Amino acid sequence: MKISIILPVYNVENYIEDCLKSIMDQTFSDFECLIVDDCGEDSSIDVARSIISEYTGNASFEIIESEKNGGISVARNKGLKRATGEFLMFVDSDDKLCPNALELLVAMTEKYPGVDLVQGNILCDRKSKYWNIAGRFPEFSSNRYWIREQILLWHIPISVWGKLYRRDLIVSNDLTFMEGYMHEDVAWLFDFQKYITSIAFVEDMCYYYRTDNCSSMMHNANKDRTYSLLSYLALYKKAAIEADTMIEKKFVFNLLSPMKIAELLKESKNADTILAEIDETKDFFKISPVDKVFLRQTRMFKLPLYVVNNPIFEKLYFLWGKKIGLA
């Protein structure tokens, strides 16, 4: 088996048919599609079963049952355990693959044997290119430092989907998704970049990214950023502990600045929980006393974001902190 596609399914009854048919209609058919039921509240998995029952092609489709909802990380980890392909691809079940995506991605693995990661181009449902490779990257690179730099500086999309991963690299290094948090894609690629030695790029559009699923975790989390921010803090701690190169330390530094926290706090309904978590994790989260005051005062004053993000305001706040002896 050349490719294992891992497809978690949760509350996507309006999208799962398009997604599965885009996979079934691929011009390349040496793949298995592992559909992980994440126990949603709609008829997504029933729709998936119906579509699979009518499929007559050469690819393999299997539904992996779950006893309860565990989240996308748990679902992806279940798929990882069951996968048998030489390469892995993650697809979100409210997105789609472009018709010849697998053929284009596999062609790069044949052109560059042993390649660890193949990144395809991405099209967004907003009728524009979500991310464009053309002219930005070489077709292939085995410069390990450069590759890691591109990932850690977010020049390459941090999303886990839209990529082809060499499975034995994942298995041999026991890579899994961080469970119980959001932003699992960031944690995954932070782990993966430690071992990657080569990458190839496909300039053609391979993945169609949709943003209109109102039932998605990201869409709902945007209404209250508490869970998002707590997840960022957990990821920050993980990265801070494991960072052992300058570029990884820069990644940690850029991941969650006090100004970014203040911005997310404005959209969080439980700021006290977040501030308590910052206080409890101060050994990992290098935040100064003046920054803590800044966060609390920003929340208390309910300042608009254009003020919070203003560098002049930040400088004045820091000077005030020095004056009262906090900095």
Residue pairs with C-beta under 8 A, 6 or more apart in sequence:
1 30
1 31
1 32
1 60
1 84
1 85
1 86
2 28
2 30
2 31
2 85
2 86
2 87
2 106
3 28
3 30
3 31
3 32
3 85
3 86
3 87
3 88
3 89
3 102
3 106
3 164
4 31
4 32
4 34
4 79
4 83
4 84
4 85
4 87
4 88
4 89
4 167
5 23
5 31
5 32
5 33
5 34
5 88
5 89
5 90
5 91
6 34
6 36
6 76
6 79
6 80
6 83
6 88
6 89
6 90
6 91
7 19
7 20
7 23
7 33
7 34
7 35
7 36
7 79
7 90
7 91
7 92
7 93
8 36
8 38
8 72
8 75
8 76
8 79
8 92
8 93
9 16
9 35
9 36
9 37
9 38
9 40
9 44
9 45
9 48
9 75
9 93
10 38
10 39
10 40
10 44
10 69
10 72
10 75
10 93
11 40
11 41
11 42
11 44
11 215
11 216
12 19
12 40
12 42
12 44
12 93
12 94
12 213
12 215
13 42
13 43
13 44
13 47
14 213
15 93
15 94
15 95
15 210
15 213
16 44
16 47
16 48
16 51
16 93
16 94
17 47
17 51
18 96
19 91
19 93
19 94
19 95
19 96
20 33
20 35
20 48
20 51
20 52
20 61
21 51
22 96
22 97
22 98
22 99
22 208
23 33
23 59
23 91
23 97
24 51
24 55
24 57
24 59
24 61
25 99
26 59
26 97
26 99
26 100
26 101
26 102
26 103
27 99
27 100
27 102
27 103
28 100
28 102
28 103
28 106
29 57
29 58
29 59
30 58
30 59
31 59
31 60
31 85
31 102
32 59
32 60
32 61
32 62
32 83
32 84
32 85
33 59
33 60
33 61
33 62
34 62
34 64
34 79
34 82
34 83
35 45
35 48
35 52
35 61
35 62
35 63
35 64
36 63
36 64
36 66
36 75
36 76
36 78
36 79
37 45
37 63
37 64
37 65
37 66
38 66
38 69
38 70
38 71
38 72
38 74
38 75
39 66
39 67
39 68
39 69
39 70
40 69
42 215
44 93
45 63
48 63
49 63
52 61
52 63
55 61
62 82
64 78
64 79
64 82
66 74
66 75
66 78
70 179
71 179
71 180
71 217
72 177
72 184
72 217
73 177
73 178
73 179
73 180
73 181
73 184
74 177
74 179
76 90
76 160
76 177
76 184
77 176
77 177
77 179
79 90
80 88
80 170
80 176
80 177
83 167
85 167
86 109
86 166
86 167
86 168
87 105
87 106
87 109
87 118
87 164
87 165
87 166
87 167
88 164
88 165
88 166
88 167
88 170
89 102
89 105
89 161
89 163
89 164
89 165
90 160
90 161
90 163
91 97
91 161
91 207
92 161
94 210
94 213
94 216
95 161
95 207
95 208
95 209
95 210
96 207
96 208
96 210
97 206
97 207
97 208
98 123
98 204
98 205
98 206
98 207
98 208
100 204
101 120
101 206
101 207
104 120
104 202
104 204
104 206
105 118
105 120
105 164
105 202
105 206
106 164
108 115
108 118
108 139
108 140
108 164
108 200
108 201
108 202
109 115
109 118
109 164
109 166
109 200
111 140
111 200
112 140
112 198
112 200
114 166
114 198
115 140
115 166
115 198
115 199
115 200
116 165
116 166
116 169
116 195
116 196
116 197
116 198
116 199
117 163
117 164
117 165
117 166
117 192
117 196
117 198
117 199
117 200
118 163
118 164
118 199
118 200
118 201
118 202
119 133
119 156
119 157
119 162
119 163
119 199
119 200
119 201
119 202
120 162
120 163
120 164
120 201
120 202
120 204
120 205
120 206
120 207
121 129
121 131
121 132
121 133
121 134
121 202
121 203
121 204
121 205
121 206
121 207
122 129
122 130
122 131
122 157
122 159
122 162
122 205
122 206
122 207
122 208
122 209
123 129
123 130
123 205
123 207
123 208
123 209
124 130
124 208
124 209
124 211
125 208
125 209
125 210
125 211
125 212
126 211
129 205
130 209
131 157
133 201
133 202
133 203
134 203
137 150
137 201
138 201
139 200
139 201
140 198
140 199
140 200
140 201
141 147
141 198
141 199
142 197
142 198
144 196
144 197
145 247
147 193
147 196
147 197
147 198
147 199
148 193
148 194
148 196
148 245
148 247
149 155
149 247
150 156
150 199
151 158
151 189
151 192
151 193
151 196
152 190
152 193
152 247
152 248
152 250
152 251
153 247
153 250
153 251
156 199
158 185
158 186
158 189
159 185
159 209
160 184
160 185
160 188
160 189
161 207
161 209
162 206
162 207
162 209
165 192
169 175
169 192
169 195
169 196
170 192
173 191
173 194
173 195
175 188
175 191
175 192
175 195
177 184
177 187
177 188
178 184
178 187
178 188
178 234
178 235
178 238
181 187
181 230
181 231
181 234
181 235
182 217
182 218
182 221
182 227
182 228
182 231
183 228
183 231
183 232
183 235
186 235
186 255
187 235
187 238
187 239
190 235
190 238
190 239
190 242
190 248
190 251
213 219
221 227
221 228
222 228
222 267
224 267
224 268
224 269
224 270
225 264
225 265
225 267
225 268
226 268
226 269
226 270
226 271
226 273
226 274
228 264
229 261
229 264
229 265
229 268
229 274
230 273
230 274
230 277
232 255
232 256
232 264
233 256
233 274
233 277
233 278
233 281
233 285
235 255
236 252
236 255
236 256
236 284
236 285
237 281
237 284
237 285
239 248
239 251
239 252
239 255
240 252
240 284
240 285
240 286
241 284
242 248
243 249
243 251
243 252
256 285
258 287
258 291
258 294
258 295
259 308
259 309
259 314
261 274
261 278
261 295
262 294
262 295
262 298
262 299
262 308
263 305
263 308
263 309
265 271
265 274
265 295
265 298
265 299
266 298
266 299
266 302
266 303
266 305
266 308
268 274
271 299
275 292
275 295
275 296
275 299
278 285
278 287
278 292
278 295
279 292
288 326
288 327
289 321
289 326
289 327
290 317
290 318
290 321
290 322
290 326
290 327
293 321
293 326
294 314
294 317
294 321
297 317
298 308
307 313
318 327
321 327
